[in-house]
Amino acid sequence: MGRIEQSKDTGKSLEEFVSSVDAFQETIGRLTRRYEDLEARYLEINRQLESTNRRLQAAVEKNRRFGEYLDCILRGIDVGVVAVDEHGTVRFFNPAAEKLLGRPATEVIGSSFAELFPKFINGPPDTVRGNVREIAHALETTGETRLLHVGDFPIPGDHDMPGGIYVINDLTAARKMEEELSRLKTLAALGEMSATLAHEIRNPLTGIAGYSGLLIRDLEEGPQRKWAEQIEEGVHRLDRLIMHMLEFARAPQLDRRPIHWQSLGQEIANGFEDGILKKKITLVRKFPDRWPETVGDASLLRQALLNLLQNAQQAVAKKSDGEIRFKISGGGNGEMVLEISDNGPGMDDQIQKKLFQPFFTTREQGTGLGLAIVRKIVEAHGGTISVHSQPGRGSRFTIRLPGGG
């Protein structure tokens, strides 16, 4: 009996052991399957993360390239762009802004825009609302004054980046072009009026000249003859004015030919020098070894240069050491540069601004048309004329003619 009972206990224990092993194996199987599921989910999540990471990297790279592209645009445009934060501190300052405002970005970024450029500020940084204005800004480096169009705007977009953008355009050239167009329209109207007026005056003036000549011939020496001579002198002066008016009214008709400046320059200088031999005036020539080549009307250019030389002569007439310099040289792009300067009394800025206006003169006997005609001749050749002068330091007139014509 004892053996039978022991055998039963052993069988029962074996069954329990087998059952435990089965349960363990089943548990191991479930854990294995769960691990495999977890591993599969891990791999899937990992693939998703890698895919998301690639997309993020692509988006970051795209944004980086777009940022570089936008930066290239902002640095390449000729419009000044300045970005400030909510405190008015400059965070971006493109090369055009450097050029227009005359300050390097390294000096401006991180500084207060209001302190550096107080004229540009129309309120605190958080009030930029699209205000637009024109400002005359003088560059510290050159002293040149530019007319700038300035607009301030909030930073666009849906974001939490307070601050603003200043957009700056240079209107200097456009305004000069507008002024030049207005000047040309005025000159055209003035030319038509001058031509009409000159013809109307010339007819009766011819009769006055004839009768005054008869009176001078018939009258004895005395006050009446002097009066007649003064009338004749006044008539001649009016006739010169009319000639200048007609010359000013006409558009220059150029006889374009190659100009031999070596001979023309010497001819002008020699002819002018002959007229000042008995005066205390020295003509200094400075001519090049190699002469630039231009095409134009030699007769009209001779007239223009002689006019400038005669003006210089009158400027130094009262000096005991009067000196006139006549310089011919070549500039950039094959251009011809003609300079006539003197050591006369010079002129202030106000006179210089009006100098080429028709009928403006500082001389009692001047018609005010000489320099206007000179400018017309030079511009008809596609050139420019400018004046540089300071009171007490003389004057310098510079004509620039394009190479080849």
C-alpha positions, 0 to 999 in steps of 0.5 A, a space after each residue: 500500500 505504501 508503495 502504491 501511495 508513493 507512486 501516486 504522489 510521484 505521478 501527481 508531482 510529475 503531472 504538476 511538473 509537466 503542467 508547470 513546464 507547459 505553463 512556463 513554455 506557454 508563458 515563454 511563447 506569449 513573452 516571445 510573441 509580445 517581444 516580437 510584436 514589440 520589436 516589430 513596433 520598434 522597427 516600425 516606429 524607428 522607420 517612421 522616426 527615420 522618415 520623419 527625421 529625413 523630412 525634417 532634415 529636408 525641411 531644415 535644408 530647404 529653409 536654410 537654402 531659402 534663407 540663403 536665397 532671401 539673404 542673397 536677394 536682400 544683399 543684392 537689391 539696391 534698396 536699403 533694408 533695416 530690421 529692428 527688434 522691439 527695442 529698436 536695436 538693429 538686427 539686419 542691415 543690408 549692403 544697400 543700407 550701408 551705401 545709402 546711409 554711409 555706415 558699415 553693418 558691423 558698426 550698426 548691428 546691435 546698436 540703437 537705430 534711433 540713436 544712429 539715425 534720429 531723422 529716420 524715426 517716426 515713433 517708437 519701434 512698436 508703432 511702425 505702421 507704414 509711415 512714408 516720408 522723404 529725408 535729406 541725408 548727408 553722408 558723414 564720409 563724403 558730405 554728399 547729400 542724398 534724398 531718401 524715401 523711407 518707409 517703416 513697416 511691421 515685420 509681416 507674418 503670423 509670429 511672435 517677433 515684434 519689431 519693424 523694417 525700414 525700407 530706404 530708396 534713393 530718390 536723388 537720381 530720379 529727382 535730378 532727372 525730374 529737375 532736368 526734365 523741368 529745366 529742359 521744358 523751361 528752356 524750350 519755352 524760353 527759347 521760343 519766347 526769346 526767338 519771338 522777342 528777338 525778331 520783334 525787337 530787331 526790326 525797330 532796333 535797325 531803324 534806331 541804329 540807322 538814325 543814331 548813325 546819321 545823328 553822329 555823322 551830322 552833329 558837331 562835337 558836344 553833349 548832343 553827339 555824346 548822347 547819340 553815341 550813347 544811343 548807338 552803344 546801347 543799340 549795339 549792346 542790345 544787338 549783341 543780346 539779340 544775337 545771343 538770344 537767337 543763338 540760345 533759341 536755336 538747337 545746335 546743328 552739329 557738323 560732326 567730324 573727327 577733332 584734332 585736339 592737338 592743333 585745336 587746343 593749341 590754336 585756342 590757347 594761342 589766339 586767347 593768349 594774343 589777347 592778354 599779352 598786354 594784361 597782367 594775366 598768365 595762361 598756363 597750358 597743360 596738354 597731354 602727350 597722347 591726345 584722346 580722340 573725339 568726334 564733334 563740331 570743332 567750331 562750336 567747341 572752340 566757341 564754348 572754350 573761348 567763352 570760358 576763357 573770357 569769363 576767366 579773364 574777366 574774373 582775374 582782371 583786377 588781380 596783379 598776378 592773374 592766372 588762368 589754367 587750360 588743361 586737356 586730359 583723358 578720363 575714363 572710358 576714353 572720354 575727353 576732359 577739358 578744364 579751365 580754372 582761374 585764381 579769381 575771387 571765386 563764387 559761393 554755392 548760391 551763385 554756382 547753382 544759378 550759373 547756367 540759368 539763362 539770363 543770370 549774370 553777375 556782371 553789369 555788361 553780361 547778357 546771362 546767356 554765355 554759360 547757358 549757350 556753353 552748356 547747350 553746346 556741351 550737352 549737344 555733344 553728349 557731354 557734361 559741364 560742371 563748376 567747382 568754386 570757393 569764395 577767395 579760391 578761384 573757380 574751375 569749369 570742367 567739360 567732359 566729352 564722351 570718347 568718339 563723339 
